[in-house]
């Protein structure tokens, strides 16, 4: 079986097993030690001295937390979107009453830092910018270093959806000055879904003090008041925390630079392999993601049949496109617990299936 | 080891183990079958034909969902509180802009339906009432049948925190006409924390259509648009869903009436045992909860030392009081996977420890 959707991702055997440990008191010493250890490791992986909170929820909950903790209704926000998840981030901010300006780039391309600079210059009232580090729907990794520089120069708060990048692709949170950065346990973290993680800078705390969007469950201040004693304000996802604890230990044992290099190698195998099959990449190659590869369906090809046949006949799970790309692309996830050989297996299965789904390449 | 806090609760071995199954595609057939099976069982346990949604989050997230899906800022809401969790429910509604009238009853006592009737009669603008079925902080179970009847007569929406009751204490959702009822996986459900469950009545949907509180992650409409195909809008807590799937199967195999009777027997063992030790119950006995027993610390007794010593010397985990009761009571959780013998073990350990913590009974 090859589960190669862009999350949930496969989990190593020892991480799977550790979930089966019995419950403990979430306000007792054993759990607080675990939470403190995990948080310390997360700070290394996020490359930050900022606070980091574990939030029981999906990644989208983490995105909502980033918005409601830092903004007030009516605040001017620049959404920089290169795909479906960028649009979701904008939608959350709008839903909570922000005045969102949507700067959209063609799907498959990255955001242009100069265009972001020009957009920010048009309105001095912008308080925050929303970036997607890695756009899972199109397989594009933004040049977040440059985007964040432009945003810092404009003095706006930088909120980052790094759900499908952090832990797999280099993202030095402090060096790039990102204020709230969100990721989720089922992506590069080799753990099951259920925990979102968010880092919160000093500047984000200053914004929090003035932010008037309603918040209770996601309130960073409540999380902060518990984190120092190794607790969360609400009952945490204990089994998932067991998994994340061991998975982060394994990540640091492998070494973050080794993990980034492995993802780069695996991403190249996916891209080269797709091209060798006669298929075209959806993403501009210089910005193609090392965690998810989006491949164009060729003329006459039934992409949904490809995805279905791979599942039914080869136990290979990849994803179709999202939203307007649903029938136009397919996506291979390669983040977390993944090797070159895993992706070679996926490519071999695709090669077998292609002739039966209208591919004439 | 006896983990007898009021959640997380101990998990049976087979439920623990099932969490270790590998991830699957959360939008694939295997997971959709699981979600549909679990939801069908939940409808039996909730005794409802209403929609039921699994929300990735803690119970408090489910409470927030109940509020933001049905109310608008400025709406008049009657909070009926008998303890810490009742106050939390009111706090969530206030945080999102409701105009909350707080009807508070002495901690340790249940809500008086006549007082609720009088409070509701004072203002025809009340749109909703917030009830706690079982107040975990005081060990009191409200007479929800009578409270709900009063609320139905007043025509208000009935939002119920049933986090520590549903699945352990009878709560026929449709018969009592409760509009949104929330519970959480780590309580009577014998599963780890990470999934909140909420039932949503037709009347709640009508309220949802007009409700203007901002919502995105918790939006029932988004959940509804995915539930029919056996999916959730955001990535669900897959391992926790594995656990809940098996746990609900086990619950129906035991039979809900048997489970309610077992909790009643276990609750009686806890109450009789505490009294036999010379201690007094905190809750009015006619309303004492069958899922958590609150016991008063006697004159001169160090409750926190009792709790600590039980942990350190007997591996028996019970909870101290919350908020203003922190040093005044201790609480024994007995919900989910629990037998009379488990509680007898807890009582035996308490008996051993009592003389060393200032108890002169």
Interface residues (C-beta under 8 A of the other chain):
Chain A: X1 X3 X5 X7 X8 X9 X10 X11 X16 X17 X19 X20 X21 X22 X23 X24 X25 X26 X27 X28 X56 X57 X58 X59 X60 X61 X64 X91 X92 X95 X96 X97 X184 X186 X192 X193 X194 X213 X214 X215 X216 X217 X233 X234 X235 X236 X237 X238 X239 X240 X243 X311 X317 X319
Chain B: X1 X3 X5 X7 X8 X9 X10 X11 X16 X17 X19 X20 X21 X22 X23 X24 X25 X26 X27 X28 X56 X57 X58 X59 X60 X61 X64 X91 X92 X95 X96 X97 X184 X186 X192 X193 X194 X213 X214 X215 X216 X217 X233 X234 X235 X236 X237 X238 X239 X240 X243 X311 X317 X319
